[in-house]
Amino acid sequence: MAVVLVFVAWVVWAGLDQESHGLDNTELGYTVVSDHRTVVHSQVSADPGTEVRCAVQVLDKSYSIVGWKEVTLPASEQRTRSISTAVNTTTRGVTGLIHDCWVP
């Protein structure tokens, strides 16, 4: 019983400690430039004044990750920003997207 109470207390504490900062991202598309490069076009939204870090990935036709890049968006007064991220790939990608964004 004590273990369950400690676990529940930790879940509540961890959940309350995380702030969303109004963080959201949307994929706008991608451009396969070559067998070894894809540009991912996205929009990232966060509360003004918040620095954001995002992991951008490119997948091949088997849905394997063939390219990965982390990008940092410095704090800005704009809530929503459009970004284009060039990602080097090991083989030809067929799609590109933001895997995740977080506040560092």
C-alpha positions as CSV (number, residue, x, y, z in Angstrom):
1,M,0.0,0.0,0.0
2,A,2.8,2.4,0.9
3,V,4.5,1.8,-2.5
4,V,1.2,2.7,-4.3
5,L,0.9,5.9,-2.3
6,V,4.4,6.9,-3.0
7,F,3.9,6.2,-6.7
8,V,0.7,8.2,-6.9
9,A,2.3,11.1,-5.0
10,W,5.2,11.1,-7.5
11,V,2.9,11.0,-10.5
12,V,0.9,14.0,-9.2
13,W,4.1,15.9,-8.4
14,A,5.7,15.2,-11.7
15,G,2.6,16.1,-13.6
16,L,2.2,19.4,-11.8
17,D,5.8,20.3,-12.2
18,Q,5.6,20.2,-16.0
19,E,4.5,23.4,-17.7
20,S,3.2,23.3,-21.3
21,H,4.3,26.8,-22.2
22,G,1.6,26.8,-24.9
23,L,3.9,24.4,-26.9
24,D,2.5,23.1,-30.1
25,N,3.8,22.1,-33.5
26,T,2.4,21.4,-37.0
27,E,4.0,19.9,-40.0
28,L,3.5,21.9,-43.2
29,G,5.3,19.6,-45.5
30,Y,8.7,18.5,-46.7
31,T,10.9,18.6,-49.7
32,V,13.2,15.7,-50.7
33,V,16.2,17.6,-52.1
34,S,18.3,14.5,-52.9
35,D,19.0,10.9,-51.7
36,H,20.8,12.4,-48.7
37,R,18.9,15.6,-47.8
38,T,15.3,16.5,-47.0
39,V,14.0,19.9,-45.8
40,V,11.1,19.7,-43.3
41,H,8.7,22.7,-43.1
42,S,6.9,23.2,-39.8
43,Q,5.2,25.7,-37.6
44,V,6.1,25.9,-33.9
45,S,4.0,27.7,-31.3
46,A,5.1,28.6,-27.8
47,D,4.4,31.4,-25.2
48,P,6.3,34.5,-26.1
49,G,9.7,34.7,-24.5
50,T,10.1,30.9,-24.4
51,E,13.1,29.1,-26.0
52,V,12.1,25.8,-27.7
53,R,14.1,22.8,-28.8
54,C,12.7,20.4,-31.4
55,A,13.8,17.0,-32.8
56,V,13.1,16.8,-36.6
57,Q,13.2,13.4,-38.3
58,V,13.1,12.0,-41.8
59,L,11.7,8.5,-42.5
60,D,12.2,6.1,-45.4
61,K,9.6,4.0,-47.1
62,S,9.9,1.4,-44.3
63,Y,9.2,4.1,-41.7
64,S,12.8,3.8,-40.4
65,I,14.5,6.9,-39.3
66,V,17.2,7.9,-41.9
67,G,17.8,11.4,-40.6
68,W,17.6,13.3,-37.3
69,K,18.4,16.8,-36.2
70,E,17.7,18.9,-33.1
71,V,17.1,22.6,-33.6
72,T,16.8,25.4,-31.1
73,L,14.4,28.3,-31.6
74,P,15.5,31.2,-29.4
75,A,13.0,33.0,-27.3
76,S,10.8,35.3,-29.4
77,E,7.9,37.7,-29.0
78,Q,6.1,35.8,-31.8
79,R,3.8,33.0,-30.6
80,T,4.0,31.0,-33.9
81,R,7.0,30.7,-36.2
82,S,7.5,28.9,-39.4
83,I,10.7,27.0,-39.7
84,S,12.4,25.0,-42.4
85,T,15.0,22.5,-41.3
86,A,17.5,20.8,-43.6
87,V,18.2,17.3,-42.5
88,N,21.0,15.1,-43.8
89,T,19.9,11.5,-44.4
90,T,21.6,8.2,-44.8
91,T,19.3,7.1,-47.6
92,R,16.4,8.7,-49.5
93,G,13.6,9.9,-47.2
94,V,10.0,9.8,-48.1
95,T,8.6,12.0,-45.3
96,G,9.8,14.5,-42.8
97,L,8.2,15.7,-39.5
98,I,8.8,17.0,-36.0
99,H,9.2,14.1,-33.7
100,D,8.9,16.2,-30.5
101,C,9.4,19.7,-29.1
102,W,10.2,20.7,-25.5
103,V,11.3,23.6,-23.4
104,P,15.0,23.1,-22.4
